[in-house]
Amino acid sequence: MNATLKVIQAGPSVLIQDMGRPGYIGVGLSMGGAADRLALSEGAAILGQDVGCAALELGGFGGVFEATTHLRFALTGAPMQADIDGQPVLRNSSHDLWPGQCLTIGAARAGVYGYLHLGGGLNTPQILGSRSAHLGAGIGKPVVAGDFLDVGPDDRLEQTGFVLDIADRFAGGTVRMVESAQTRQFADAELKRFQTVAFRRDPRGNRQGVRLAAEGAPFAVEAGLKILSEVIVPGDIQITGDGAPYVLLSECQTTGGYPRIGTVIPEDLPLVAQTAPGTVLRFELIGLDAALKAHKAAREEMAGLARRVRPLIRDPHDISDLLAYQLISGATAGDDPL
């Protein structure tokens, strides 16, 4: 019997996502894939499986999911209230979901995109080498109530109860960027102002990109806001017609005619994607050497994620200094005054 997950309820933006489909930008198809790729890597590490496994991306709100067979799962990305038949579920850790049990995932308490990973990954059909939905290109569709999602073979079905500690990336912060094609068309004062302004994520945004708002004059280049249309990629920061920055994300278009004041480095795109409306972002322009150093450090960190996974409950046999722990507290002689 094939493993499946039944969808009882689903939020409006529940999509199947993996690392996307590279190599098609020349024919007008951006890579797509998960808005927060780091969350995919974290889920794969927790479940001990390949990072290419597809998961459910929960945009702002989750749903209710029922197991038809024994499944393993993990939740990563934006913190969302979750429980199994009323029992709370810990994020960034692996759990069992038994036949007939329902996993309920609520709204994001911070950030935007949560991820539901299943042992074996989602085994839906591939299109152009990926299972990712790319709604802008007409590939795939949102997951809806009544869907039965096939799950791939899981050779670690009995291995649950593991957790991965991660740093918070759901409260905004400083985003690093490098120069883009039009950066030097902006006056030095304008570029400096861009790096001192506190931007707030505008409610207008989706998997294509997010709009940022700030107090003060709109941003502009001396040559104007229109340029010849050319190739653009996720991370590019376009200054749109009203002078507001727009950071492109995984499902962006492949060409554009707005000047780009910079390009967010790939390592900081998850922070941008997980910025909820109203959250503050700042930008810092760094050189290529610093960007390459950050890229190398991020690759090393991702390669080491699996080594950081630990059991939720430690086996006493693995605790070398067990006698140093206070195993019993509150013991008395029995004659203490009331």
N, C-alpha and C positions, 0 to 999 in steps of 0.2 A: 504494500500500500504506500503510495507516494505521500510524503509529508506535505500538509497544506495549512495555511492560516486563513481562517474565515473572517471577513470584515463585517462586523455588526454595525458599526457606525464609523464615519470618517469625516475629519475636518475638510474644509474646502480646498486645502492645498497639501494633500497627502500624495506624494509622488514616489515612484520607484527610481532610485538614483544609484549610480556607481561612480567611477572616476571619469566617466564621459567618453567621448569618441574623438580622439585627436586625428589630425591629418586631413580634415575636410574644409578647412578655412578657405582654401582656394576655390571651392565651389559654393561658398556662401553659407557654410554650416559651422557655427562655433562649437567648441568642444563640449559645452554643457557639463553635465555631471553634478555632483553634490555641491551645494552652495558653500558648505564647510567641509572641505576635503580632509582636514585634520580629524574631524569627528569620525569619518569613515575609517581612518587608520586606527584610531583609538578603539573603535568597536571591534575591528579585526584582531587587534592585539588581545583584547579581553577574552574573545571567543577562541583565540588560537587558530585563526584561519587567514586565508589570503586577503590582502587589502582590496583586491578587485571584486570581492563579493558585493552584490547589490543589496541595498537596505531600503527601508521606507524613510523618506524625508518628510518630516511633519512640520509644515510651515505655519507656525503660530499656535496650532491646535492639533491634538492627536486623534483619538477615536477609541473605539472598543473593538478588540480583536480576540477571537476564540480559537483555541488549539483544537484541531481534529485528530492530531497525533501528538506524541511527546515531542516537545521542541525546547531548544535552548534559546535564550535571547539576552540582549544587553541594550541599555539605553544610554546614548551619549548626546553631545550637543547641548542645546538650550535646556535649562532645568525645567521640567514639566512634572506636575503632580501625577503620580502613577500608582496603581495598586492592582493586585490580583485578587479578585473576589473580595475586595474590601481590605486586604492586607497590603500595607505600603511596600513599595519596591524601591530599593536603593539604586541611584543612578551610577553609571560607570562601573557596573558590576554584572556578572553573569548569573542567570536564574533559570529555573525550570518552569515550563508552562505545560501542564498536563492536559490530556484530552478533556474537553468540557469546561476547562477553566477560562475565564475572561480576563484579559489584560486591558485595563482602562487607563488612558493617557489623556490628561486634561490640557489646559492652556499653558503656554510658556510663562513662567514667572519672571524670567529675564531672558535676554537674547531673542532669537527669532526661530531658528531651525533646530528641532530635535530629531534624533535618528533612532529608529528601531531596527536593530540588527538581529538576524536569526542564524543559528548554527547551520552551516551549509549554504547560507545566502539565499536570496530569492532566485528562483530558477525559471524566470519568465523568458520568453523568446528574445533573442538578440536581434537588433537592427543596426547594421553597419558596425558590428563589433561591440555593441554596448546594449545594456538593458535600460539605460537612462531614458526617462521621458524628457523630451525637448519640445515643450508646447509651442514655442515660437516657430518651430520648423514643422509642426504638425506630426511629431513623432511621439507615440504613446498618448496616455490620457491620465487624468487624476484617478486615484483609487477611490472607489465608492462602496457604500453598503451593499452587501450581497456578493462582492467579489470573493473568489477563492484563489489565494496566491500560492503557487507551487514553491516548495522549499527544496533546495538541493540536499544531497546526502551529507550527513553530519557524522564524521568519524570520531568525534569527541563528545558524543551525546551525554556521557556520564560525568563530564568535567564542568561543573558549575561551582559557584561560590567563590569567584575570583573578582578582584577589584583593581582599578587603576586610578591612582591619584593624579588629577590634572589641575593646571593653573586656570584661574578664572579669566575668560576672554569675553564676558558677556556684559561688561559695564563700560564699554568704550575705552578711550585712552589715546595714546599717540601712535600714529600710523606712519611707517617709513615709506618714502617714495623716492624714485630716481627720476632723472630728467627724461622727458619724452620729446617727441619731434618738434613741438612748438614751445617748449619751456622758455627758451631764450628770446622768444618774441614778446614775452611779458616783461615789463619794466622791472628793474631790480627792486624798487620799492613795492611793486605789486606782488612780486614773488615773496618778498620778506613778509608782507602783510598776510599772505596766504598761510604762512607758517606761524603766525602769532594769533590768528583768529580761532575762537572756540566755535566749531560748527556743531549744529544739532541735526540729527537725522530727521529728515522730513517724513511725514506719513506716506508720501508718494514714493514707492519703491517696490521692487519685486526681484525675481531671479535674474532679470536683465541688468539691474543696477539700482543704486539708491541715490536720491537727491539730498543735498545738504543745504542747510539754511544758516545764515549768520547775520548779525547786525552790521550795519555799515553799507558802504557803496558796493554795487555789483562789481565783479571782477571782469577785466577786459584786457585785450591786447591792442596795441596801437594800430595794427592793421585791420582790426575789426574781429567779430566773432565767427565769421564764416571763412572756411578754407576749402580747397579742393578735397573731395571725398577720397579717403585713403584707408588702408587697413588699420583696424583697431583690435585690441585684445583685452581680456579681463584684467582689471587693475588700472586701465587708463582712466584719468580724471579729466573729463570733458568740461569745459566751461560753456554752458548752453546759452541759448539766445537771450535769456533774462539775466545772464551773468552769474548764475548759480552753478556750483560744481555738481557733477553727476559721476559717481564712481561706478564703472562697469563691472558686472559680476559674470558668473559662469555662462549664462544664457544670453550674453549680449549679441548685438549684431556684429557683422564682420567688417563693415566699412562705416565711416562717419565723416561729417564735414565740420565738426566743431573743434577748436583748438584744445590741445591737451596740455595742461599746466604741469603734469607729472604722471607717473605710473606707479601705483602701489606695488611693492614687492610681493611676490606670491605668498611669502610666509605670513604677511599681515592681512591678506584678503579674508581669512576666516574671521578676524576681528571686525572687519567692515561688514561682512555678511551678517554677523550676529549682533549688530548694533540695532537695538529696537528704536522706534520713533521717539524722539526727544532726548536720546542719549548723546553725550558730547564726544566728538572726535577732534583731534588736532593732527597736523601733518608736519613731518620733518623730512627735509630733502637731504639725502645721503649720496655719497659717491658710489661708483660701480664697485670699487674694491670692498667697501663696507657691505654692499648688497650681496656680493659673492660670498663674503665671510658669513653673513647671516644665512644665506642659502645652504652653505656647507654645514653650519651648526644645526639648522633645522633638519636636514637629511640625516645627520647623525642621531639627533633626538628621536626622529621617527623610526629609525632602524633599531633603536634601543627600547621602544615602547614595550615590546613583549617581555623584556627582562625586568621591567618595572611592575608588571602585574603580580599581585600577591594574593594569598588566600584571605578571604574575609575573616575566617576563624583560624587561628594558628593551632597547629598540632603541638601538644605539650612535648612530644618527643623531639620536636625541632627547636625547642627553646633551651639553649645551653645554660642559661642562668635562671632557671625556673625557681630556685629557692630564694632568689632575690625579690620575687614578686610577693605582694601582700594578697594571698589567696583568700583569706577570711577576714572580715572586718566586723566590728560591732560585738565581738565576744566579750563577756563579762564574767565575774566570779559568781554572780547571781545575788549578791547582797548590796548592790548599788541602791542608793535612796531613790525613791520615785520622784 
